[in-house]
Amino acid sequence: MSPVIGTHRTHELLHLVSHQTGMNAVLQFRPSRPAVIAASATTLSWVTDGGRIDAVFETPDTLRLRGIGLELTVADAAEELTPFSGAYLFRDPVDGSAVFTSYESGRRYRVTVVRGELRLEGGEALGSAPRAVTVAGAEWDAVVEEYETGRPPYREQGAFDDAVVEVMRDFDGFLSAVAPWRSPSTPAAPLAAYVLWSATVEPSGFVGRETILMSKHWMDKVWSWDHCFNALAVVAGLPGAGVDNFLLPFNHQEKSGALPDSVAHSEVLHNFVKPPIHGWALRGLRARAPERFDHDTLAEIHRGLAAWSRFWLSRRVPDHALPHYQHGNDSGWDNSTTFDADRVIESPDLAAFLGVQLDVLADLTDELSLEGAAEWRAEADALFDALQTQLWRGDRFVARAAASGRESSSSSLLNVLPLVASDRLRPEIVGALVSRLDAHLTEWGLATEPTASALYESDGYWRGPIWAPSTVLVYDGLRAAGHDALAAEVRRRFLRLCERSGFAENFDAVTGDGLRDRAYTWTASAYLLLAADDTAPSQRIRGN
């Protein structure tokens, strides 16, 4: 249930939004009188003088509604029924329920009154016509179910309050599992856990594992690097969920070894890839939940990680020994200033990520007593050598066009991300990278483009705003390099940012205001990771 009905689109009324076949605002809720909306982890309520309506999800596809002194109209969110849009409404002669069948989501939405009365408007109407049902009565109880084609009539299994208790029990269990360390010093931990818990979906369609979507708003997919941060956040308390979130994109690996760009219920996109941070993530996953990674699990991960690494080495490394991105989208930093001059570039972050992955893969190959560890290490050695001899300019890393060698702007925080491989870089390089962070550090954290840069944009996506993944990666690199004081400051500022502005997709680097999608799961995961990294040393990203 949300006022967000599309990309950057909100409505004054709450809607029932389905994420089947994409984000679709299917039904609109209209109380009979203007009301104030209140919400908790379990329930949402419309409250007015002399009346209220409460809502709770009895199950993931069943919304329970209860009203006292207020009627509720549930209407088709579309203005017109066409062969491609809107919802056809009819009364089911079997049980008397009202059924909307939606073209956008390809699902049915049945409104059943448990207590009270049900009035239809526009039943069996075609074209432009109001299509709505109103639930009424001094005290009423109703339910809205999403289903495919045939479902037995609804039968009440318990009271409304029983559903509330069950949902609270489920959320409390999740919160206790992912943030057992929470305290008054980490006040946003429950909300961070809620963002993850509420965006978790059951296996369905191409999403073959229980998975955390990136958002319940329009970013309702799993992108093939976002998922790593969610996996890291939950693996210590929910090891199975951590592994499932990590492995989902590997279930759609193509023959070349490439991971998809994104996975959703009804589509898998391969037009871009995402950076190979999966070796880095695996190292953190194992540090946070070592008991979960038995031989069979590691063998499955090894197969996927090896194929993913071979893709980069065989398809994306030309004669220069450095891998390349073909577009900013490949990097996850879609419009970073690093891609201004050229889009097909050899970028220092990519070389560092892939080098770390090859090191992790070599160690895993040895651990599983498989052949090939020496070859993986040799590839890693060559990659780190090329990174430091070809892309280092004495005080900074540069990216360059894969074909012409033309160098790009080097002001983006993207060019500092080789810190994740600090143990593989020369000490003077690490020191210079750490020094470059001064230009990026604002009151709220690490700006992706320095605020003093002529290229800085306050709402420029990756051209200025603060993002969670870059914060976590730089923080981890600082910790590994022994720069604990600066790491702690980066952590402190980001936690304070989230506690002030929630878990937006990104944040204005100067004001700290949330930008774009306002409930993004990797931001919530970053908060949980950084909070736990200080309060619970056993849950640090790289372990103790």
Beta strands, then each sheet from edge to edge (+ up, - down):
strand 1: 2-6
strand 2: 9-18
strand 3: 24-31
strand 4: 36-39
strand 5: 43-48
strand 6: 51-59
strand 7: 62-68
strand 8: 72-76
strand 9: 87-91
strand 10: 98-102
strand 11: 108-121
strand 12: 132-147
strand 13: 200-201
strand 14: 211-212
strand 15: 222-223
strand 16: 262-263
strand 17: 268-269
strand 18: 345-346
strand 19: 400-401
strand 20: 506-507
strand 21: 514-515
sheet 1: 1+ 2- 3+ 8- 12+ 7- 6+ 5- 4+
sheet 2: 1+ 2- 3+ 8- 12+ 11- 10+ 9-
sheet 3: 13+ 14-
sheet 4: 15+ 16- 17+
sheet 5: 18+ 19-
sheet 6: 20+ 21-
end
